Amino acid sequence: MSEQPTLVSGITPGLTIRAEDYGDNPIADWLCACGHHERTTTARGVQLLAARVRVGHCPHGPKGAAA
Ligand SMILES: [Zn+2]
């Protein structure tokens, strides 16, 4: 399968962390290859998201395999 994800302007697939005053106002955006987008804006959330994301691996299976 080689489906191309629909790209959102300004965001590329993968995990993007913007750490303005890191620890206070970090913002993490995860755009999965499948198009799933998730954002977290807490230091703890960023840590958890970074730990969960596996670049190139989509946990959102088309058959509802997401945990
Ligand atoms: Zn996905």
N, CA, C, O and the ligand as a Tripos MOL2 file, in Angstrom:
@<TRIPOS>MOLECULE
protein
  269   267    68     0     0
PROTEIN
NO_CHARGES

@<TRIPOS>ATOM
      1 N           0.8540   -1.2010    0.0000 N.3       1 MET1
      2 CA          0.0000    0.0000    0.0000 C.3       1 MET1
      3 C           0.8880    1.2490    0.0000 C.2       1 MET1
      4 O           1.9020    1.3050    0.6960 O.2       1 MET1
      5 N           0.5010    2.2160   -0.7670 N.am      2 SER2
      6 CA          1.2870    3.4500   -0.7970 C.3       2 SER2
      7 C           0.3720    4.6540   -0.8710 C.2       2 SER2
      8 O           0.5700    5.5650   -1.6740 O.2       2 SER2
      9 N          -0.6310    4.6340   -0.0150 N.am      3 GLU3
     10 CA         -1.5560    5.7610    0.0020 C.3       3 GLU3
     11 C          -0.8320    7.0130    0.4750 C.2       3 GLU3
     12 O          -0.0730    6.9870    1.4440 O.2       3 GLU3
     13 N          -1.0820    8.0930   -0.2230 N.am      4 GLN4
     14 CA         -0.4530    9.3450    0.1630 C.3       4 GLN4
     15 C          -1.3650   10.0760    1.1440 C.2       4 GLN4
     16 O          -2.5520   10.2500    0.8700 O.2       4 GLN4
     17 N          -0.8300   10.4980    2.2660 N.am      5 PRO5
     18 CA         -1.6460   11.2420    3.2240 C.3       5 PRO5
     19 C          -1.9470   12.6390    2.7010 C.2       5 PRO5
     20 O          -1.1660   13.2280    1.9540 O.2       5 PRO5
     21 N          -3.0820   13.1430    3.1090 N.am      6 THR6
     22 CA         -3.4090   14.5140    2.7530 C.3       6 THR6
     23 C          -2.6260   15.4440    3.6650 C.2       6 THR6
     24 O          -2.7720   15.3980    4.8860 O.2       6 THR6
     25 N          -1.8160   16.2690    3.0800 N.am      7 LEU7
     26 CA         -0.9630   17.1270    3.8860 C.3       7 LEU7
     27 C          -1.6870   18.3900    4.3080 C.2       7 LEU7
     28 O          -2.3780   19.0370    3.5210 O.2       7 LEU7
     29 N          -1.5050   18.7150    5.5620 N.am      8 VAL8
     30 CA         -2.0370   19.9720    6.0680 C.3       8 VAL8
     31 C          -0.9460   21.0220    5.9330 C.2       8 VAL8
     32 O           0.1900   20.7990    6.3530 O.2       8 VAL8
     33 N          -1.2740   22.1300    5.3680 N.am      9 SER9
     34 CA         -0.2540   23.1450    5.1240 C.3       9 SER9
     35 C           0.4400   23.5460    6.4140 C.2       9 SER9
     36 O          -0.2060   23.8070    7.4280 O.2       9 SER9
     37 N           1.7360   23.5890    6.3610 N.am     10 GLY10
     38 CA          2.5070   24.0400    7.5100 C.3      10 GLY10
     39 C           2.8570   22.9340    8.4700 C.2      10 GLY10
     40 O           3.6710   23.1300    9.3730 O.2      10 GLY10
     41 N           2.2560   21.7700    8.2910 N.am     11 ILE11
     42 CA          2.5660   20.6590    9.1860 C.3      11 ILE11
     43 C           2.9620   19.4580    8.3400 C.2      11 ILE11
     44 O           2.2340   19.0580    7.4310 O.2      11 ILE11
     45 N           4.0930   18.9000    8.6370 N.am     12 THR12
     46 CA          4.5120   17.7100    7.9110 C.3      12 THR12
     47 C           4.2620   16.4920    8.7820 C.2      12 THR12
     48 O           4.2860   16.6010   10.0080 O.2      12 THR12
     49 N           4.0240   15.3470    8.1870 N.am     13 PRO13
     50 CA          3.7960   14.1400    8.9730 C.3      13 PRO13
     51 C           4.9390   13.8950    9.9350 C.2      13 PRO13
     52 O           6.1100   14.0580    9.5940 O.2      13 PRO13
     53 N           4.5770   13.5050   11.1340 N.am     14 GLY14
     54 CA          5.5920   13.2620   12.1420 C.3      14 GLY14
     55 C           5.2580   14.0410   13.4010 C.2      14 GLY14
     56 O           4.1630   14.5830   13.5510 O.2      14 GLY14
     57 N           6.2110   14.0810   14.2830 N.am     15 LEU15
     58 CA          6.0080   14.7650   15.5520 C.3      15 LEU15
     59 C           6.7580   16.0910   15.5510 C.2      15 LEU15
     60 O           7.9710   16.1370   15.3450 O.2      15 LEU15
     61 N           6.0200   17.1530   15.7820 N.am     16 THR16
     62 CA          6.6350   18.4690   15.8400 C.3      16 THR16
     63 C           6.4560   19.0310   17.2420 C.2      16 THR16
     64 O           5.3410   19.1290   17.7530 O.2      16 THR16
     65 N           7.5660   19.3940   17.8470 N.am     17 ILE17
     66 CA          7.4920   19.9560   19.1920 C.3      17 ILE17
     67 C           8.0030   21.3840   19.1630 C.2      17 ILE17
     68 O           9.1380   21.6510   18.7680 O.2      17 ILE17
     69 N           7.1470   22.2870   19.5880 N.am     18 ARG18
     70 CA          7.5720   23.6740   19.7120 C.3      18 ARG18
     71 C           7.6700   23.9900   21.1950 C.2      18 ARG18
     72 O           6.6820   23.9360   21.9270 O.2      18 ARG18
     73 N           8.8500   24.3100   21.6090 N.am     19 ALA19
     74 CA          9.0810   24.4530   23.0360 C.3      19 ALA19
     75 C           9.3830   25.8990   23.4090 C.2      19 ALA19
     76 O          10.5160   26.2510   23.7390 O.2      19 ALA19
     77 N           8.3720   26.7030   23.3520 N.am     20 GLU20
     78 CA          8.5480   28.0740   23.8070 C.3      20 GLU20
     79 C           8.5260   28.0460   25.3270 C.2      20 GLU20
     80 O           7.5500   27.5980   25.9290 O.2      20 GLU20
     81 N           9.5670   28.5090   25.9290 N.am     21 ASP21
     82 CA          9.6710   28.4230   27.3790 C.3      21 ASP21
     83 C           9.4150   26.9910   27.8100 C.2      21 ASP21
     84 O           8.4900   26.7100   28.5720 O.2      21 ASP21
     85 N          10.2230   26.1200   27.3270 N.am     22 TYR22
     86 CA          9.9930   24.6960   27.5420 C.3      22 TYR22
     87 C           9.7140   24.3780   29.0050 C.2      22 TYR22
     88 O          10.3810   24.8680   29.9160 O.2      22 TYR22
     89 N           8.7210   23.5550   29.1860 N.am     23 GLY23
     90 CA          8.3110   23.2120   30.5250 C.3      23 GLY23
     91 C           7.1510   24.0620   30.9980 C.2      23 GLY23
     92 O           6.5070   23.7720   32.0070 O.2      23 GLY23
     93 N           6.9000   25.1240   30.2390 N.am     24 ASP24
     94 CA          5.8020   26.0000   30.6050 C.3      24 ASP24
     95 C           4.7480   26.0170   29.5100 C.2      24 ASP24
     96 O           3.5620   25.8130   29.7710 O.2      24 ASP24
     97 N           5.1920   26.2630   28.2800 N.am     25 ASN25
     98 CA          4.2520   26.3090   27.1830 C.3      25 ASN25
     99 C           4.7080   25.5070   25.9710 C.2      25 ASN25
    100 O           4.7720   26.0350   24.8610 O.2      25 ASN25
    101 N           5.0190   24.2580   26.1790 N.am     26 PRO26
    102 CA          5.4000   23.4500   25.0230 C.3      26 PRO26
    103 C           4.1540   23.0570   24.2420 C.2      26 PRO26
    104 O           3.0790   22.8720   24.8120 O.2      26 PRO26
    105 N           4.3140   22.9330   22.9480 N.am     27 ILE27
    106 CA          3.2200   22.4680   22.1040 C.3      27 ILE27
    107 C           3.7600   21.3530   21.2280 C.2      27 ILE27
    108 O           4.7660   21.5170   20.5370 O.2      27 ILE27
    109 N           3.0880   20.2330   21.2670 N.am     28 ALA28
    110 CA          3.4970   19.1250   20.4130 C.3      28 ALA28
    111 C           2.3480   18.7660   19.4870 C.2      28 ALA28
    112 O           1.2140   18.5640   19.9220 O.2      28 ALA28
    113 N           2.6650   18.6930   18.2050 N.am     29 ASP29
    114 CA          1.6850   18.2550   17.2210 C.3      29 ASP29
    115 C           2.1600   16.9540   16.6120 C.2      29 ASP29
    116 O           3.3040   16.8300   16.1730 O.2      29 ASP29
    117 N           1.2740   16.0020   16.5950 N.am     30 TRP30
    118 CA          1.6000   14.7450   15.9440 C.3      30 TRP30
    119 C           0.6560   14.5570   14.7800 C.2      30 TRP30
    120 O          -0.5580   14.4370   14.9480 O.2      30 TRP30
    121 N           1.2320   14.5350   13.6130 N.am     31 LEU31
    122 CA          0.4390   14.2180   12.4360 C.3      31 LEU31
    123 C           0.8930   12.8530   11.9520 C.2      31 LEU31
    124 O           1.9990   12.6830   11.4390 O.2      31 LEU31
    125 N           0.0080   11.8920   12.1310 N.am     32 CYS32
    126 CA          0.3320   10.5320   11.7210 C.3      32 CYS32
    127 C           0.2590   10.4310   10.2000 C.2      32 CYS32
    128 O          -0.3820   11.2450    9.5360 O.2      32 CYS32
    129 N           0.9140    9.4390    9.6810 N.am     33 ALA33
    130 CA          0.9010    9.2240    8.2350 C.3      33 ALA33
    131 C          -0.5150    8.9690    7.7290 C.2      33 ALA33
    132 O          -0.8030    9.1780    6.5500 O.2      33 ALA33
    133 N          -1.4020    8.5170    8.6200 N.am     34 CYS34
    134 CA         -2.7790    8.2060    8.2270 C.3      34 CYS34
    135 C          -3.6480    9.4520    8.2330 C.2      34 CYS34
    136 O          -4.7960    9.4150    7.7900 O.2      34 CYS34
    137 N          -3.1010   10.5610    8.7370 N.am     35 GLY35
    138 CA         -3.8780   11.7920    8.7620 C.3      35 GLY35
    139 C          -4.3900   12.1350   10.1480 C.2      35 GLY35
    140 O          -4.9340   13.2180   10.3660 O.2      35 GLY35
    141 N          -4.2180   11.2140   11.0820 N.am     36 HIS36
    142 CA         -4.6400   11.4790   12.4480 C.3      36 HIS36
    143 C          -3.7710   12.5890   13.0420 C.2      36 HIS36
    144 O          -2.5430   12.5430   12.9640 O.2      36 HIS36
    145 N          -4.4230   13.5740   13.6300 N.am     37 HIS37
    146 CA         -3.6830   14.6680   14.2410 C.3      37 HIS37
    147 C          -3.9890   14.7460   15.7210 C.2      37 HIS37
    148 O          -5.1370   14.6330   16.1500 O.2      37 HIS37
    149 N          -2.9440   14.9400   16.4810 N.am     38 GLU38
    150 CA         -3.1270   15.0430   17.9280 C.3      38 GLU38
    151 C          -2.2450   16.1590   18.4260 C.2      38 GLU38
    152 O          -1.0990   16.2910   17.9960 O.2      38 GLU38
    153 N          -2.7720   16.9690   19.3380 N.am     39 ARG39
    154 CA         -1.9820   18.0700   19.8800 C.3      39 ARG39
    155 C          -2.0370   18.0280   21.3940 C.2      39 ARG39
    156 O          -3.0700   17.7340   21.9940 O.2      39 ARG39
    157 N          -0.9230   18.3240   21.9800 N.am     40 THR40
    158 CA         -0.8910   18.4290   23.4260 C.3      40 THR40
    159 C          -0.1210   19.6750   23.7940 C.2      40 THR40
    160 O           0.8210   20.0640   23.1040 O.2      40 THR40
    161 N          -0.5150   20.2840   24.8590 N.am     41 THR41
    162 CA          0.0860   21.5740   25.2080 C.3      41 THR41
    163 C           0.5590   21.6080   26.6530 C.2      41 THR41
    164 O           0.6460   22.6730   27.2640 O.2      41 THR41
    165 N           0.8630   20.4380   27.1930 N.am     42 THR42
    166 CA          1.4220   20.4060   28.5340 C.3      42 THR42
    167 C           2.7610   19.6900   28.4770 C.2      42 THR42
    168 O           2.9860   18.8510   27.6050 O.2      42 THR42
    169 N           3.6340   20.0150   29.3910 N.am     43 ALA43
    170 CA          4.9580   19.3930   29.4030 C.3      43 ALA43
    171 C           4.8190   17.8820   29.5440 C.2      43 ALA43
    172 O           5.5250   17.1180   28.8870 O.2      43 ALA43
    173 N           3.9030   17.4640   30.4060 N.am     44 ARG44
    174 CA          3.6970   16.0430   30.6250 C.3      44 ARG44
    175 C           3.1260   15.3920   29.3600 C.2      44 ARG44
    176 O           3.5270   14.2970   28.9650 O.2      44 ARG44
    177 N           2.1850   16.0940   28.7470 N.am     45 GLY45
    178 CA          1.5870   15.5630   27.5390 C.3      45 GLY45
    179 C           2.6080   15.4030   26.4330 C.2      45 GLY45
    180 O           2.5770   14.4240   25.6870 O.2      45 GLY45
    181 N           3.5130   16.3640   26.3250 N.am     46 VAL46
    182 CA          4.5530   16.2950   25.3060 C.3      46 VAL46
    183 C           5.4410   15.0800   25.5550 C.2      46 VAL46
    184 O           5.8090   14.3680   24.6210 O.2      46 VAL46
    185 N           5.7770   14.8540   26.8050 N.am     47 GLN47
    186 CA          6.6140   13.7090   27.1340 C.3      47 GLN47
    187 C           5.9230   12.4060   26.7660 C.2      47 GLN47
    188 O           6.5290   11.5060   26.1850 O.2      47 GLN47
    189 N           4.6420   12.3210   27.1140 N.am     48 LEU48
    190 CA          3.8950   11.1020   26.8350 C.3      48 LEU48
    191 C           3.7370   10.8960   25.3390 C.2      48 LEU48
    192 O           3.8650    9.7790   24.8370 O.2      48 LEU48
    193 N           3.4580   11.9770   24.6350 N.am     49 LEU49
    194 CA          3.2660   11.8670   23.1970 C.3      49 LEU49
    195 C           4.5610   11.4420   22.5150 C.2      49 LEU49
    196 O           4.5710   10.5760   21.6400 O.2      49 LEU49
    197 N           5.6450   12.0710   22.9360 N.am     50 ALA50
    198 CA          6.9390   11.7410   22.3370 C.3      50 ALA50
    199 C           7.3010   10.2740   22.5920 C.2      50 ALA50
    200 O           7.9630    9.6270   21.7810 O.2      50 ALA50
    201 N           6.8490    9.7750   23.7370 N.am     51 ALA51
    202 CA          7.1550    8.3880   24.0810 C.3      51 ALA51
    203 C           6.2920    7.4160   23.2780 C.2      51 ALA51
    204 O           6.6970    6.2860   23.0030 O.2      51 ALA51
    205 N           5.0940    7.8770   22.9070 N.am     52 ARG52
    206 CA          4.1530    6.9980   22.2070 C.3      52 ARG52
    207 C           4.4390    6.9380   20.7200 C.2      52 ARG52
    208 O           4.3160    5.8880   20.0890 O.2      52 ARG52
    209 N           4.8200    8.0810   20.1700 N.am     53 VAL53
    210 CA          4.9470    8.1570   18.7250 C.3      53 VAL53
    211 C           6.1210    7.3490   18.2070 C.2      53 VAL53
    212 O           7.2410    7.4480   18.7080 O.2      53 VAL53
    213 N           5.8440    6.5650   17.2130 N.am     54 ARG54
    214 CA          6.9060    5.8540   16.5120 C.3      54 ARG54
    215 C           6.8350    6.3440   15.0800 C.2      54 ARG54
    216 O           5.9020    6.0240   14.3440 O.2      54 ARG54
    217 N           7.8260    7.1180   14.6990 N.am     55 VAL55
    218 CA          7.8140    7.6710   13.3580 C.3      55 VAL55
    219 C           7.7660    6.5490   12.3350 C.2      55 VAL55
    220 O           8.5600    5.6090   12.3720 O.2      55 VAL55
    221 N           6.8330    6.6720   11.4400 N.am     56 GLY56
    222 CA          6.7160    5.6780   10.3830 C.3      56 GLY56
    223 C           5.7990    4.5370   10.7620 C.2      56 GLY56
    224 O           5.5090    3.6700    9.9370 O.2      56 GLY56
    225 N           5.3350    4.5280   12.0130 N.am     57 HIS57
    226 CA          4.4180    3.4710   12.4340 C.3      57 HIS57
    227 C           3.0760    4.0840   12.7930 C.2      57 HIS57
    228 O           2.9950    4.9800   13.6330 O.2      57 HIS57
    229 N           2.0280    3.5970   12.1510 N.am     58 CYS58
    230 CA          0.6850    4.1060   12.4220 C.3      58 CYS58
    231 C          -0.0510    3.1540   13.3540 C.2      58 CYS58
    232 O          -0.2920    1.9970   13.0090 O.2      58 CYS58
    233 N          -0.4060    3.6470   14.5400 N.am     59 PRO59
    234 CA         -1.1550    2.8090   15.4830 C.3      59 PRO59
    235 C          -2.6520    2.8240   15.2110 C.2      59 PRO59
    236 O          -3.4170    2.1040   15.8530 O.2      59 PRO59
    237 N          -3.0610    3.6480   14.2580 N.am     60 HIS60
    238 CA         -4.4900    3.7750   13.9580 C.3      60 HIS60
    239 C          -4.8430    2.8640   12.7870 C.2      60 HIS60
    240 O          -5.0550    3.3150   11.6620 O.2      60 HIS60
    241 N          -4.8980    1.5980   13.0820 N.am     61 GLY61
    242 CA         -5.1860    0.6410   12.0240 C.3      61 GLY61
    243 C          -6.5430    0.8960   11.3930 C.2      61 GLY61
    244 O          -7.4710    1.3410   12.0680 O.2      61 GLY61
    245 N          -6.6620    0.6220   10.1190 N.am     62 PRO62
    246 CA         -7.9170    0.8170    9.4090 C.3      62 PRO62
    247 C          -9.0050   -0.1080    9.9340 C.2      62 PRO62
    248 O         -10.1890    0.0970    9.6670 O.2      62 PRO62
    249 N          -8.6000   -1.1100   10.6710 N.am     63 LYS63
    250 CA         -9.5790   -2.0430   11.2230 C.3      63 LYS63
    251 C          -9.8140   -1.7750   12.7130 C.2      63 LYS63
    252 O         -10.2900   -2.6420   13.4450 O.2      63 LYS63
    253 N          -9.4770   -0.5770   13.1390 N.am     64 GLY64
    254 CA         -9.7500   -0.2090   14.5220 C.3      64 GLY64
    255 C          -8.8090   -0.8790   15.4920 C.2      64 GLY64
    256 O          -9.2280   -1.3200   16.5620 O.2      64 GLY64
    257 N          -7.5540   -0.9600   15.1370 N.am     65 ALA65
    258 CA         -6.5740   -1.6130   15.9790 C.3      65 ALA65
    259 C          -6.0050   -0.6800   17.0390 C.2      65 ALA65
    260 O          -5.2160   -1.1010   17.8850 O.2      65 ALA65
    261 N          -6.4050    0.5840   16.9930 N.am     66 ALA66
    262 CA         -5.8620    1.5570   17.9390 C.3      66 ALA66
    263 C          -6.2230    1.1520   19.3620 C.2      66 ALA66
    264 O          -7.3470    0.7270   19.6300 O.2      66 ALA66
    265 N          -5.2720    1.2870   20.2620 N.am     67 ALA67
    266 CA         -5.5210    0.9250   21.6540 C.3      67 ALA67
    267 C          -6.2570    2.0560   22.3460 C.2      67 ALA67
    268 O          -6.5660    1.9560   23.5330 O.2      67 ALA67
    269 ZN         -2.2820    6.7660   12.1950 Zn       68 ZN68
@<TRIPOS>BOND
     1     1     2 1
     2     2     3 1
     3     3     4 2
     4     3     5 am
     5     5     6 1
     6     6     7 1
     7     7     8 2
     8     7     9 am
     9     9    10 1
    10    10    11 1
    11    11    12 2
    12    11    13 am
    13    13    14 1
    14    14    15 1
    15    15    16 2
    16    15    17 am
    17    17    18 1
    18    18    19 1
    19    19    20 2
    20    19    21 am
    21    21    22 1
    22    22    23 1
    23    23    24 2
    24    23    25 am
    25    25    26 1
    26    26    27 1
    27    27    28 2
    28    27    29 am
    29    29    30 1
    30    30    31 1
    31    31    32 2
    32    31    33 am
    33    33    34 1
    34    34    35 1
    35    35    36 2
    36    35    37 am
    37    37    38 1
    38    38    39 1
    39    39    40 2
    40    39    41 am
    41    41    42 1
    42    42    43 1
    43    43    44 2
    44    43    45 am
    45    45    46 1
    46    46    47 1
    47    47    48 2
    48    47    49 am
    49    49    50 1
    50    50    51 1
    51    51    52 2
    52    51    53 am
    53    53    54 1
    54    54    55 1
    55    55    56 2
    56    55    57 am
    57    57    58 1
    58    58    59 1
    59    59    60 2
    60    59    61 am
    61    61    62 1
    62    62    63 1
    63    63    64 2
    64    63    65 am
    65    65    66 1
    66    66    67 1
    67    67    68 2
    68    67    69 am
    69    69    70 1
    70    70    71 1
    71    71    72 2
    72    71    73 am
    73    73    74 1
    74    74    75 1
    75    75    76 2
    76    75    77 am
    77    77    78 1
    78    78    79 1
    79    79    80 2
    80    79    81 am
    81    81    82 1
    82    82    83 1
    83    83    84 2
    84    83    85 am
    85    85    86 1
    86    86    87 1
    87    87    88 2
    88    87    89 am
    89    89    90 1
    90    90    91 1
    91    91    92 2
    92    91    93 am
    93    93    94 1
    94    94    95 1
    95    95    96 2
    96    95    97 am
    97    97    98 1
    98    98    99 1
    99    99   100 2
   100    99   101 am
   101   101   102 1
   102   102   103 1
   103   103   104 2
   104   103   105 am
   105   105   106 1
   106   106   107 1
   107   107   108 2
   108   107   109 am
   109   109   110 1
   110   110   111 1
   111   111   112 2
   112   111   113 am
   113   113   114 1
   114   114   115 1
   115   115   116 2
   116   115   117 am
   117   117   118 1
   118   118   119 1
   119   119   120 2
   120   119   121 am
   121   121   122 1
   122   122   123 1
   123   123   124 2
   124   123   125 am
   125   125   126 1
   126   126   127 1
   127   127   128 2
   128   127   129 am
   129   129   130 1
   130   130   131 1
   131   131   132 2
   132   131   133 am
   133   133   134 1
   134   134   135 1
   135   135   136 2
   136   135   137 am
   137   137   138 1
   138   138   139 1
   139   139   140 2
   140   139   141 am
   141   141   142 1
   142   142   143 1
   143   143   144 2
   144   143   145 am
   145   145   146 1
   146   146   147 1
   147   147   148 2
   148   147   149 am
   149   149   150 1
   150   150   151 1
   151   151   152 2
   152   151   153 am
   153   153   154 1
   154   154   155 1
   155   155   156 2
   156   155   157 am
   157   157   158 1
   158   158   159 1
   159   159   160 2
   160   159   161 am
   161   161   162 1
   162   162   163 1
   163   163   164 2
   164   163   165 am
   165   165   166 1
   166   166   167 1
   167   167   168 2
   168   167   169 am
   169   169   170 1
   170   170   171 1
   171   171   172 2
   172   171   173 am
   173   173   174 1
   174   174   175 1
   175   175   176 2
   176   175   177 am
   177   177   178 1
   178   178   179 1
   179   179   180 2
   180   179   181 am
   181   181   182 1
   182   182   183 1
   183   183   184 2
   184   183   185 am
   185   185   186 1
   186   186   187 1
   187   187   188 2
   188   187   189 am
   189   189   190 1
   190   190   191 1
   191   191   192 2
   192   191   193 am
   193   193   194 1
   194   194   195 1
   195   195   196 2
   196   195   197 am
   197   197   198 1
   198   198   199 1
   199   199   200 2
   200   199   201 am
   201   201   202 1
   202   202   203 1
   203   203   204 2
   204   203   205 am
   205   205   206 1
   206   206   207 1
   207   207   208 2
   208   207   209 am
   209   209   210 1
   210   210   211 1
   211   211   212 2
   212   211   213 am
   213   213   214 1
   214   214   215 1
   215   215   216 2
   216   215   217 am
   217   217   218 1
   218   218   219 1
   219   219   220 2
   220   219   221 am
   221   221   222 1
   222   222   223 1
   223   223   224 2
   224   223   225 am
   225   225   226 1
   226   226   227 1
   227   227   228 2
   228   227   229 am
   229   229   230 1
   230   230   231 1
   231   231   232 2
   232   231   233 am
   233   233   234 1
   234   234   235 1
   235   235   236 2
   236   235   237 am
   237   237   238 1
   238   238   239 1
   239   239   240 2
   240   239   241 am
   241   241   242 1
   242   242   243 1
   243   243   244 2
   244   243   245 am
   245   245   246 1
   246   246   247 1
   247   247   248 2
   248   247   249 am
   249   249   250 1
   250   250   251 1
   251   251   252 2
   252   251   253 am
   253   253   254 1
   254   254   255 1
   255   255   256 2
   256   255   257 am
   257   257   258 1
   258   258   259 1
   259   259   260 2
   260   259   261 am
   261   261   262 1
   262   262   263 1
   263   263   264 2
   264   263   265 am
   265   265   266 1
   266   266   267 1
   267   267   268 2
@<TRIPOS>SUBSTRUCTURE
     1 MET1         2 RESIDUE 1 A MET
     2 SER2         6 RESIDUE 1 A SER
     3 GLU3        10 RESIDUE 1 A GLU
     4 GLN4        14 RESIDUE 1 A GLN
     5 PRO5        18 RESIDUE 1 A PRO
     6 THR6        22 RESIDUE 1 A THR
     7 LEU7        26 RESIDUE 1 A LEU
     8 VAL8        30 RESIDUE 1 A VAL
     9 SER9        34 RESIDUE 1 A SER
    10 GLY10       38 RESIDUE 1 A GLY
    11 ILE11       42 RESIDUE 1 A ILE
    12 THR12       46 RESIDUE 1 A THR
    13 PRO13       50 RESIDUE 1 A PRO
    14 GLY14       54 RESIDUE 1 A GLY
    15 LEU15       58 RESIDUE 1 A LEU
    16 THR16       62 RESIDUE 1 A THR
    17 ILE17       66 RESIDUE 1 A ILE
    18 ARG18       70 RESIDUE 1 A ARG
    19 ALA19       74 RESIDUE 1 A ALA
    20 GLU20       78 RESIDUE 1 A GLU
    21 ASP21       82 RESIDUE 1 A ASP
    22 TYR22       86 RESIDUE 1 A TYR
    23 GLY23       90 RESIDUE 1 A GLY
    24 ASP24       94 RESIDUE 1 A ASP
    25 ASN25       98 RESIDUE 1 A ASN
    26 PRO26      102 RESIDUE 1 A PRO
    27 ILE27      106 RESIDUE 1 A ILE
    28 ALA28      110 RESIDUE 1 A ALA
    29 ASP29      114 RESIDUE 1 A ASP
    30 TRP30      118 RESIDUE 1 A TRP
    31 LEU31      122 RESIDUE 1 A LEU
    32 CYS32      126 RESIDUE 1 A CYS
    33 ALA33      130 RESIDUE 1 A ALA
    34 CYS34      134 RESIDUE 1 A CYS
    35 GLY35      138 RESIDUE 1 A GLY
    36 HIS36      142 RESIDUE 1 A HIS
    37 HIS37      146 RESIDUE 1 A HIS
    38 GLU38      150 RESIDUE 1 A GLU
    39 ARG39      154 RESIDUE 1 A ARG
    40 THR40      158 RESIDUE 1 A THR
    41 THR41      162 RESIDUE 1 A THR
    42 THR42      166 RESIDUE 1 A THR
    43 ALA43      170 RESIDUE 1 A ALA
    44 ARG44      174 RESIDUE 1 A ARG
    45 GLY45      178 RESIDUE 1 A GLY
    46 VAL46      182 RESIDUE 1 A VAL
    47 GLN47      186 RESIDUE 1 A GLN
    48 LEU48      190 RESIDUE 1 A LEU
    49 LEU49      194 RESIDUE 1 A LEU
    50 ALA50      198 RESIDUE 1 A ALA
    51 ALA51      202 RESIDUE 1 A ALA
    52 ARG52      206 RESIDUE 1 A ARG
    53 VAL53      210 RESIDUE 1 A VAL
    54 ARG54      214 RESIDUE 1 A ARG
    55 VAL55      218 RESIDUE 1 A VAL
    56 GLY56      222 RESIDUE 1 A GLY
    57 HIS57      226 RESIDUE 1 A HIS
    58 CYS58      230 RESIDUE 1 A CYS
    59 PRO59      234 RESIDUE 1 A PRO
    60 HIS60      238 RESIDUE 1 A HIS
    61 GLY61      242 RESIDUE 1 A GLY
    62 PRO62      246 RESIDUE 1 A PRO
    63 LYS63      250 RESIDUE 1 A LYS
    64 GLY64      254 RESIDUE 1 A GLY
    65 ALA65      258 RESIDUE 1 A ALA
    66 ALA66      262 RESIDUE 1 A ALA
    67 ALA67      266 RESIDUE 1 A ALA
    68 ZN68       269 GROUP 0 **** ****
